[in-house]
Amino acid sequence: MNDSTMLHDISPPNAEALASKEGFAQDPRSVEDNSHLVSSRLDESTLPPVDGGKDAWLFLAACFVVEALVWGFPFSYGVFQEYYSTHEPFQGSGNIAVIGTCAMGIMYLDLPIVFGLLRRWPKYQRLSTTGGLITMCLALGMSSLSNNTTHLIITQGVFYAIGGSFAYSPCILFIDEWFNKRKGLAYGIMWAGTGLTGAILPLVMEWLLSTYGFRTTLRVWSVSLFLLTGPLLYFIKPRIPNTPSHSPHARDFAFILTSTFGIMQACNVIEALGFFLPTIYLPTFARTLGASRTLGALTVILFNVASVFGCVLMGAVVDKWHVTNCILISTIGSTIGVFVIWGFSISLPPLYIFSLIYGLFAGSFTSTWPGIMRDVKKKRDNADPSMIFACLAAGRGVGNVASGPLSEALIHGFPWRGSAGFAYGSGYGALIVFTGLTAFFGGSSILGRRVGWL
């Protein structure tokens, strides 16, 4: 008789005997809990496998596409910003950059709230993807009717971000159920989606904008987003189905007070302050070297292509190595790339090499988050990994939002122009140094480990 047969032969009265055998307290509540234990053992045999199998890979493939389409659009906002700045009815308007900041910043910053709501009412988690997708599509449709930047900020910025957060969040909430030993690899594959669309979508959007204008472009993307994402929502589902008897547990945020999370989060915010700057300013910097508009955009495309490979590789490595070692690899590659290659670039070839190196190393930084989640949970066993993720995302959002005003201050008046050599004297020198310093200090967690704070 195999174990499965034995379990099926256990009747409700034997649950009490099983409780006694396994050392549980003999009171009515414990007997009830142990009946749930027996039930969970029975259910486990009917659940799809973890870390593999058709259902797990279909789930991950769907998450890859959702990640690519939801995040790829705000990451391509630079194309829209240039169009809005040079075409009516937005030409000469202020706050055009705020549209992109809202779209990306809110999606980072509101994740703790969205995750908390979906954990509190888990029966709505699957509906969240559908509702979020519809909200995004409506936001894009409404933004095509805009006649001023305020309308765009509300629709293409705020509403799109809120819809994107609800559409994307179930991917993170469910991935811990589908993957355990390969969790880092799963996150890396999913996050590679943003890099892939970051290499393709700007070219598509630029062609649509120049050919048909912003109104048609936004409407086309709204329909495309629905058609490409809608059929995949079926596969974004929990491995363990929610039951009517499921009662949500209170979220434990005490992990925020641990030294492990505090150090990791501080480094995460510091790294984010400089991470987004090269992708914003590399095309403009390339034009100072004589590049055409297309060759300037190639810098961002190369960055995004390299980040696809970086995310997957780092995701695989973080499953096997200590997270601080993985962060150190990202830090060394990013810092050397910024100070040595970008800082001394006076022609396009080395700038393209920098784009590849920065995408490979800096673009993979978020793929270390599963390792951070694992280490924080070791310190605080009751911590919810998804809430750790949400707080890390919010920290990155702080860096993303703050980096905009900081970058404007760094290039104001083009400091060091003519007074320093190579790219440091191009007027972007202060920006290059700031990016390099944030990349360097973003890897300071290795020091915390050495002194025993992690």
Solvent accessible surface area in square Angstrom, and as a share of the most:
residue,aa,sasa,rsa
1,M,172,0.77
2,N,94,0.48
3,D,109,0.57
4,S,53,0.34
5,T,57,0.33
6,M,105,0.47
7,L,42,0.21
8,H,128,0.57
9,D,90,0.47
10,I,50,0.25
11,S,48,0.31
12,P,115,0.72
13,P,102,0.64
14,N,70,0.36
15,A,3,0.03
16,E,86,0.38
17,A,61,0.47
18,L,29,0.14
19,A,0,0.00
20,S,69,0.45
21,K,174,0.74
22,E,71,0.32
23,G,65,0.63
24,F,84,0.35
25,A,69,0.53
26,Q,96,0.43
27,D,47,0.24
28,P,116,0.73
29,R,187,0.68
30,S,16,0.11
31,V,35,0.20
32,E,102,0.46
33,D,89,0.46
34,N,5,0.03
35,S,45,0.29
36,H,103,0.46
37,L,55,0.28
38,V,11,0.06
39,S,49,0.32
40,S,58,0.37
41,R,86,0.31
42,L,53,0.27
43,D,75,0.39
44,E,89,0.40
45,S,83,0.53
46,T,110,0.64
47,L,32,0.16
48,P,35,0.22
49,P,80,0.50
50,V,57,0.33
51,D,25,0.13
52,G,14,0.13
53,G,33,0.32
54,K,144,0.61
55,D,44,0.23
56,A,0,0.00
57,W,93,0.33
58,L,68,0.34
59,F,1,0.00
60,L,5,0.02
61,A,55,0.42
62,A,1,0.01
63,C,0,0.00
64,F,52,0.22
65,V,43,0.25
66,V,1,0.00
67,E,8,0.04
68,A,6,0.05
69,L,15,0.08
70,V,1,0.00
71,W,12,0.04
72,G,0,0.00
73,F,4,0.02
74,P,5,0.03
75,F,67,0.28
76,S,3,0.02
77,Y,16,0.06
78,G,51,0.49
79,V,22,0.13
80,F,1,0.00
81,Q,69,0.30
82,E,66,0.29
83,Y,25,0.10
84,Y,0,0.00
85,S,47,0.31
86,T,77,0.45
87,H,80,0.36
88,E,125,0.56
89,P,54,0.34
90,F,0,0.00
91,Q,95,0.42
92,G,78,0.75
93,S,43,0.28
94,G,50,0.48
95,N,98,0.50
96,I,13,0.07
97,A,47,0.36
98,V,55,0.32
99,I,1,0.00
100,G,9,0.09
101,T,49,0.29
102,C,25,0.15
103,A,4,0.03
104,M,19,0.08
105,G,1,0.01
106,I,44,0.22
107,M,1,0.00
108,Y,21,0.08
109,L,71,0.35
110,D,22,0.12
111,L,2,0.01
112,P,31,0.20
113,I,118,0.60
114,V,5,0.03
115,F,0,0.00
116,G,20,0.20
117,L,74,0.37
118,L,8,0.04
119,R,50,0.18
120,R,128,0.47
121,W,117,0.41
122,P,17,0.10
123,K,139,0.59
124,Y,104,0.39
125,Q,8,0.04
126,R,95,0.35
127,L,114,0.57
128,S,10,0.07
129,T,2,0.01
130,T,58,0.34
131,G,36,0.34
132,G,1,0.01
133,L,2,0.01
134,I,79,0.40
135,T,51,0.30
136,M,0,0.00
137,C,15,0.09
138,L,109,0.54
139,A,0,0.00
140,L,0,0.00
141,G,25,0.24
142,M,86,0.38
143,S,0,0.00
144,S,1,0.00
145,L,113,0.56
146,S,3,0.02
147,N,88,0.45
148,N,62,0.32
149,T,14,0.08
150,T,78,0.45
151,H,78,0.35
152,L,0,0.00
153,I,33,0.17
154,I,77,0.39
155,T,13,0.07
156,Q,3,0.01
157,G,0,0.00
158,V,43,0.25
159,F,82,0.34
160,Y,0,0.00
161,A,0,0.00
162,I,69,0.35
163,G,1,0.01
164,G,0,0.00
165,S,1,0.01
166,F,57,0.24
167,A,4,0.03
168,Y,5,0.02
169,S,0,0.00
170,P,0,0.00
171,C,0,0.00
172,I,0,0.00
173,L,2,0.01
174,F,1,0.01
175,I,0,0.00
176,D,33,0.17
177,E,46,0.21
178,W,3,0.01
179,F,1,0.00
180,N,97,0.50
181,K,168,0.71
182,R,110,0.40
183,K,42,0.18
184,G,0,0.00
185,L,41,0.20
186,A,1,0.01
187,Y,0,0.00
188,G,0,0.00
189,I,47,0.24
190,M,0,0.00
191,W,21,0.07
192,A,2,0.02
193,G,0,0.00
194,T,18,0.10
195,G,5,0.05
196,L,75,0.37
197,T,17,0.10
198,G,2,0.02
199,A,7,0.06
200,I,93,0.47
201,L,12,0.06
202,P,17,0.11
203,L,87,0.43
204,V,62,0.36
205,M,0,0.00
206,E,43,0.19
207,W,144,0.51
208,L,16,0.08
209,L,7,0.03
210,S,91,0.59
211,T,71,0.41
212,Y,119,0.45
213,G,18,0.17
214,F,10,0.04
215,R,78,0.29
216,T,53,0.31
217,T,0,0.00
218,L,0,0.00
219,R,107,0.39
220,V,63,0.36
221,W,17,0.06
222,S,13,0.09
223,V,90,0.52
224,S,32,0.21
225,L,0,0.00
226,F,100,0.42
227,L,114,0.57
228,L,95,0.47
229,T,2,0.01
230,G,21,0.20
231,P,93,0.58
232,L,44,0.22
233,L,22,0.11
234,Y,134,0.51
235,F,59,0.24
236,I,1,0.00
237,K,48,0.20
238,P,21,0.13
239,R,19,0.07
240,I,88,0.45
241,P,85,0.53
242,N,66,0.34
243,T,75,0.43
244,P,146,0.92
245,S,89,0.58
246,H,89,0.40
247,S,71,0.46
248,P,46,0.29
249,H,141,0.63
250,A,100,0.78
251,R,73,0.27
252,D,35,0.18
253,F,81,0.34
254,A,30,0.23
255,F,0,0.00
256,I,74,0.38
257,L,158,0.78
258,T,28,0.16
259,S,61,0.39
260,T,2,0.01
261,F,7,0.03
262,G,35,0.34
263,I,35,0.18
264,M,2,0.01
265,Q,33,0.15
266,A,52,0.40
267,C,8,0.05
268,N,0,0.00
269,V,34,0.20
270,I,59,0.30
271,E,12,0.05
272,A,0,0.00
273,L,37,0.18
274,G,1,0.01
275,F,17,0.07
276,F,8,0.03
277,L,0,0.00
278,P,0,0.00
279,T,34,0.20
280,I,94,0.48
281,Y,27,0.10
282,L,0,0.00
283,P,24,0.15
284,T,52,0.30
285,F,1,0.00
286,A,0,0.00
287,R,96,0.35
288,T,78,0.45
289,L,53,0.26
290,G,69,0.67
291,A,10,0.08
292,S,60,0.39
293,R,117,0.43
294,T,97,0.56
295,L,79,0.39
296,G,0,0.00
297,A,26,0.20
298,L,57,0.28
299,T,0,0.00
300,V,26,0.15
301,I,25,0.13
302,L,37,0.18
303,F,9,0.04
304,N,14,0.07
305,V,58,0.33
306,A,8,0.06
307,S,8,0.05
308,V,29,0.17
309,F,123,0.51
310,G,3,0.02
311,C,7,0.04
312,V,48,0.28
313,L,109,0.54
314,M,14,0.06
315,G,0,0.00
316,A,35,0.27
317,V,43,0.25
318,V,0,0.00
319,D,41,0.21
320,K,167,0.71
321,W,128,0.45
322,H,60,0.27
323,V,0,0.00
324,T,0,0.00
325,N,51,0.26
326,C,0,0.00
327,I,2,0.01
328,L,60,0.30
329,I,65,0.33
330,S,2,0.01
331,T,11,0.07
332,I,89,0.45
333,G,10,0.09
334,S,4,0.03
335,T,19,0.11
336,I,93,0.47
337,G,1,0.01
338,V,0,0.00
339,F,55,0.23
340,V,82,0.47
341,I,34,0.17
342,W,0,0.00
343,G,0,0.00
344,F,100,0.42
345,S,1,0.00
346,I,112,0.57
347,S,46,0.30
348,L,31,0.15
349,P,84,0.53
350,P,40,0.25
351,L,0,0.00
352,Y,39,0.15
353,I,92,0.47
354,F,0,0.00
355,S,0,0.00
356,L,74,0.37
357,I,47,0.24
358,Y,4,0.01
359,G,0,0.00
360,L,65,0.32
361,F,55,0.23
362,A,2,0.02
363,G,10,0.10
364,S,1,0.01
365,F,5,0.02
366,T,22,0.13
367,S,0,0.00
368,T,0,0.00
369,W,6,0.02
370,P,6,0.04
371,G,0,0.00
372,I,1,0.01
373,M,5,0.02
374,R,85,0.31
375,D,19,0.10
376,V,0,0.00
377,K,69,0.29
378,K,152,0.64
379,K,110,0.46
380,R,96,0.35
381,D,110,0.57
382,N,112,0.57
383,A,1,0.01
384,D,15,0.08
385,P,27,0.17
386,S,0,0.00
387,M,2,0.01
388,I,0,0.00
389,F,4,0.02
390,A,0,0.00
391,C,14,0.08
392,L,0,0.00
393,A,1,0.01
394,A,19,0.15
395,G,4,0.03
396,R,6,0.02
397,G,0,0.00
398,V,75,0.43
399,G,0,0.00
400,N,17,0.09
401,V,55,0.32
402,A,35,0.27
403,S,2,0.01
404,G,27,0.26
405,P,90,0.56
406,L,70,0.35
407,S,3,0.02
408,E,107,0.48
409,A,72,0.56
410,L,39,0.19
411,I,32,0.16
412,H,153,0.68
413,G,66,0.63
414,F,77,0.32
415,P,41,0.26
416,W,112,0.39
417,R,144,0.52
418,G,73,0.70
419,S,93,0.60
420,A,43,0.33
421,G,44,0.42
422,F,111,0.46
423,A,2,0.02
424,Y,38,0.14
425,G,10,0.10
426,S,29,0.19
427,G,0,0.00
428,Y,7,0.03
429,G,0,0.00
430,A,16,0.12
431,L,0,0.00
432,I,0,0.00
433,V,39,0.22
434,F,42,0.18
435,T,0,0.00
436,G,0,0.00
437,L,79,0.39
438,T,9,0.05
439,A,9,0.07
440,F,109,0.45
441,F,101,0.42
442,G,0,0.00
443,G,4,0.04
444,S,34,0.22
445,S,0,0.00
446,I,20,0.10
447,L,116,0.58
448,G,5,0.05
449,R,84,0.31
450,R,173,0.63
451,V,91,0.52
452,G,58,0.55
453,W,160,0.56
454,L,38,0.19
